[in-house]
Amino acid sequence: MPTRRHLLQDTALRYFLEVAQRGSLTEASSRLHVAASALSRQIAGLETQLGVPLFERHPRGMVLTAAGEVLAAHARRTGLDAERALDEIDALQGLRSGQVRLATSDIFANELVPRLCVEFQRSHAGIAFNVLVAPTPQVSDAVRAGAADLGLCFSRAPQKEIHVAYRQGAPVMALLPVGHPLADAPSVTLELMAQYPLALPPVETAVRQMVDIACSRQGLRLTPVLETIHGRTLLNFVVYGGGVSVSSELAVRDMVAQGLLVARPLADAGMDLRDIEVQTLAGRSLPVAAEAFLELLKQRLPAPGGEA
């Protein structure tokens, strides 16, 4: 859905921000369907008014100066505020139009996000969704850049300009095929899991690092038979009886309810340090549709019985 923010946003700022995002007059010109010379004049006019250079000009592109970084942050917020104003005007006639832009980690895109989009649209049929699936660091980047209204991902270190609108514990769980010898145990350890074929995400992921730290403390060596960044591949490896894996309860809640696999708590120390975060841009007022979807997320993320 094309943005309408240009209706309320200063032309010079809009052109400046496009060049800042693309790093090139040529690419920004193509994106905006505006001559590069016109973009250059608008940016030069801004630099004259402000009395400072906004870009460093290089043969291969344009890089923001410190002053340009400050103006770009202002321009992004101005554009987001314009979108919210237009959204609120639409909302005067009810939540019948608008868009929710969501950036999410892969594991939530499999089951949770499509289910909640369907549920939301049953009450608000005019709302469209734009879902970006990306690694956790890029989820925060999309929110910070204004490319997403909401970010749904696992926790990392506190992020600049990111507000955590909702947080929920997400301990790492053991995933077992139905009928597996460990499936009836109230909890499982990594040592027990190591006795069976094991599928894990790669070492650069947060969950794998948590597992590896716990194993290091115990002098335990894991040798996975399958490594992949794709959450669906890990889950189906378990469903098809290939072996065991790890994930959060939320990521497999629907599959457990359908009887496709079994999830059991991991008893090893440190497996409860991870959270799920719903992120927004700090200081930003969300569009009406995004605010409504945020409330739905807050209602549906907690596990049945109130446990994550």
C-alpha positions in Angstrom: 0.0 0.0 0.0 1.6 3.3 -1.1 2.3 5.8 1.7 0.3 9.0 1.9 2.7 10.8 4.2 3.8 13.2 1.3 0.4 14.9 1.7 1.5 16.4 5.0 5.3 16.3 4.7 7.6 19.1 3.5 8.9 18.3 0.0 12.5 19.2 0.7 12.6 16.9 3.8 10.9 14.1 1.9 13.5 14.3 -0.9 16.4 14.6 1.6 15.2 11.5 3.5 15.0 9.4 0.4 18.5 10.3 -0.6 19.7 9.6 2.9 18.0 6.2 2.8 19.3 5.3 -0.7 22.8 6.9 -0.3 22.5 8.0 -3.9 20.8 10.8 -5.9 20.3 8.4 -8.8 18.6 5.7 -6.8 16.4 8.3 -5.0 15.5 9.9 -8.3 14.4 6.5 -9.7 12.4 5.8 -6.5 10.6 9.2 -6.4 10.3 9.7 -10.2 11.9 13.1 -9.7 14.9 14.4 -11.6 18.2 14.1 -9.8 18.8 17.8 -10.4 15.6 18.7 -8.6 16.7 16.5 -5.6 20.1 18.2 -5.6 18.5 21.7 -5.6 16.2 20.8 -2.7 19.1 19.4 -0.6 21.3 22.4 -1.4 18.5 24.7 -0.3 18.3 22.9 3.0 22.0 23.1 3.5 21.9 26.9 2.8 19.1 27.4 5.2 20.7 25.4 8.0 24.2 26.7 7.3 25.8 23.2 7.5 26.5 20.4 5.0 24.1 17.5 5.3 26.0 15.0 3.1 29.6 14.0 2.3 29.7 13.6 -1.4 31.7 10.7 -2.7 32.1 9.2 -6.2 30.1 6.1 -5.1 27.4 7.9 -3.2 26.4 10.3 -0.5 26.9 9.8 3.2 25.2 11.7 6.0 27.2 14.1 8.1 26.5 14.4 11.8 24.1 17.3 11.1 22.5 15.1 8.4 22.0 12.3 10.9 20.1 14.6 13.2 17.9 16.0 10.4 17.3 12.4 9.1 16.0 11.4 12.5 13.7 14.4 12.5 12.5 13.7 9.0 11.7 10.1 9.8 9.6 11.1 12.8 7.9 13.9 10.8 6.9 11.3 8.2 5.6 8.9 10.8 3.6 11.6 12.5 2.1 12.5 9.1 1.0 8.9 8.6 -0.5 8.8 12.1 -2.5 12.0 11.4 -3.9 10.6 8.2 -4.7 7.4 10.0 -6.5 9.2 12.7 -8.6 11.1 10.1 -9.6 7.7 8.6 -10.3 6.4 12.1 -13.0 9.1 12.6 -15.1 6.9 10.4 -14.1 3.7 12.2 -11.1 1.4 11.9 -11.9 0.5 8.3 -8.7 1.4 6.5 -5.0 1.6 7.2 -2.0 -0.6 7.4 0.0 -2.4 10.0 3.7 -2.8 9.2 5.3 -5.6 11.3 8.9 -6.8 11.4 9.3 -10.2 12.9 11.7 -13.0 13.5 11.3 -16.1 11.4 10.0 -18.3 14.2 7.0 -16.1 14.8 6.2 -15.8 11.1 5.3 -19.5 10.8 2.2 -19.7 13.0 1.6 -16.8 15.3 1.7 -13.9 12.9 -0.6 -15.3 10.2 -3.0 -16.5 12.8 -3.2 -13.0 14.5 -3.5 -11.3 11.2 -6.5 -13.4 10.3 -8.1 -12.8 13.8 -7.5 -9.0 13.5 -9.0 -8.8 10.0 -12.1 -10.5 11.0 -12.9 -7.5 13.1 -11.2 -4.9 10.9 -11.5 -6.1 7.3 -10.1 -2.9 5.8 -6.7 -3.2 7.5 -3.8 -4.5 5.4 -0.6 -6.0 6.7 3.0 -5.7 5.5 5.1 -8.3 7.3 8.9 -8.2 7.0 10.6 -11.5 8.2 14.2 -10.8 9.3 16.9 -11.8 11.8 16.4 -10.2 15.2 19.0 -7.4 14.7 17.2 -6.4 11.5 13.8 -6.3 13.2 15.1 -3.5 15.5 16.7 -1.8 12.5 13.4 -1.8 10.6 11.6 -0.2 13.6 14.3 2.4 14.1 14.2 3.4 10.5 10.4 3.7 10.5 10.0 0.8 8.0 8.0 -1.1 10.6 5.4 0.1 13.1 6.0 -2.9 15.4 8.9 -5.3 15.9 8.4 -8.8 17.3 11.5 -10.7 18.2 13.6 -12.2 21.0 15.4 -9.9 23.4 19.0 -8.7 23.0 20.9 -5.9 24.7 18.8 -2.6 25.0 18.7 -0.9 21.6 19.1 2.8 20.8 15.8 4.5 20.0 13.8 1.3 20.7 11.0 1.2 23.2 9.9 -2.3 24.4 6.1 -1.9 24.5 5.6 -5.5 25.8 7.9 -8.1 27.3 7.3 -11.7 28.1 9.6 -14.5 29.3 10.4 -17.1 26.7 12.5 -19.9 28.2 14.0 -22.4 25.8 12.0 -25.6 25.6 13.0 -29.1 24.5 11.0 -30.2 21.5 10.3 -33.9 21.2 8.5 -36.1 18.7 5.2 -37.6 19.8 5.9 -40.9 21.5 9.6 -40.1 22.2 11.1 -41.8 25.3 11.5 -38.4 27.0 8.0 -37.1 26.1 6.4 -38.1 29.4 9.1 -36.5 31.6 8.1 -33.3 33.4 11.3 -31.7 32.3 14.4 -32.6 30.2 18.1 -31.8 30.3 20.6 -31.1 27.5 22.5 -34.1 28.7 19.5 -36.3 28.0 18.8 -34.7 24.7 22.4 -35.3 23.6 21.7 -39.0 23.5 19.4 -38.5 20.5 19.7 -37.0 17.0 19.7 -33.2 17.6 18.7 -30.3 15.3 19.8 -26.8 16.3 20.0 -23.3 15.0 23.5 -22.0 14.0 26.0 -20.8 16.5 25.4 -17.1 15.8 21.8 -17.2 17.0 20.9 -16.2 20.6 19.2 -19.6 21.5 22.2 -21.6 20.3 24.5 -19.4 22.3 22.4 -20.0 25.4 22.5 -23.7 24.8 26.3 -23.7 24.1 27.0 -21.7 27.4 24.9 -24.2 29.4 26.8 -27.1 27.8 30.2 -25.4 28.4 29.4 -25.2 32.1 28.7 -28.9 32.2 31.5 -30.0 29.9 28.9 -31.3 27.5 29.5 -31.5 23.8 26.6 -31.4 21.4 26.9 -32.7 17.9 23.8 -31.7 15.9 22.8 -33.8 12.9 21.0 -30.8 11.4 21.8 -27.0 11.7 19.6 -24.4 10.1 18.4 -20.8 10.6 14.9 -21.7 9.4 12.6 -22.3 12.3 10.1 -24.3 10.2 12.8 -26.8 9.2 13.8 -27.4 12.8 10.2 -27.9 13.8 9.4 -30.3 11.0 12.5 -32.3 11.7 11.0 -33.1 15.1 7.5 -33.6 13.7 8.7 -36.2 11.2 10.5 -38.1 13.9 14.1 -37.1 12.9 15.1 -36.3 16.5 14.9 -33.5 19.1 15.4 -29.7 19.0 14.8 -26.5 21.0 12.5 -23.5 20.8 10.3 -21.2 22.7 6.8 -22.4 23.9 5.1 -19.6 21.9 6.7 -20.7 18.6 5.3 -24.2 18.9 2.1 -23.6 20.8 -0.2 -24.4 17.9 1.7 -27.5 16.9 1.6 -28.8 20.5 -2.1 -28.2 20.6 -2.5 -30.1 17.4 -0.6 -33.0 18.8 2.2 -32.7 16.2 5.1 -32.6 18.8 5.8 -32.3 22.5 7.4 -29.4 24.4 9.0 -29.9 27.8 10.9 -27.4 30.0 14.7 -27.5 29.9 16.0 -27.9 33.5 19.5 -26.6 32.8 20.5 -23.3 34.4 20.2 -20.3 32.1 17.5 -21.5 29.8 15.0 -19.0 31.2 17.0 -15.8 30.5 15.4 -15.0 27.1 12.3 -12.7 26.6 10.0 -12.0 23.7 9.8 -8.3 22.9 7.3 -6.2 21.0 9.2 -3.1 20.0 8.2 0.4 18.8 10.2 3.5 18.0 10.9 5.4 21.2 8.8 8.6 21.5 6.5 7.7 18.6 2.7 7.6 18.7 1.6 4.6 16.7 -1.0 4.7 14.0 -4.5 3.7 15.2 -4.4 0.3 13.4 -0.9 -0.5 14.7 -1.9 0.5 18.2 -4.9 -1.9 18.0 -2.8 -4.7 16.7 -0.3 -4.1 19.6 -3.1 -4.6 22.0 -4.0 -7.9 20.3 -0.4 -9.0 20.6 -0.4 -8.3 24.3 -3.5 -10.4 24.8 -2.4 -13.4 22.7 1.3 -13.7 23.5 0.9 -15.0 27.1 0.6 -18.7 27.3 -2.7 -20.4 28.5 -2.7 -20.2 32.3 -0.5 -17.1 32.2 2.9 -18.8 31.8 5.3 -18.1 29.0 
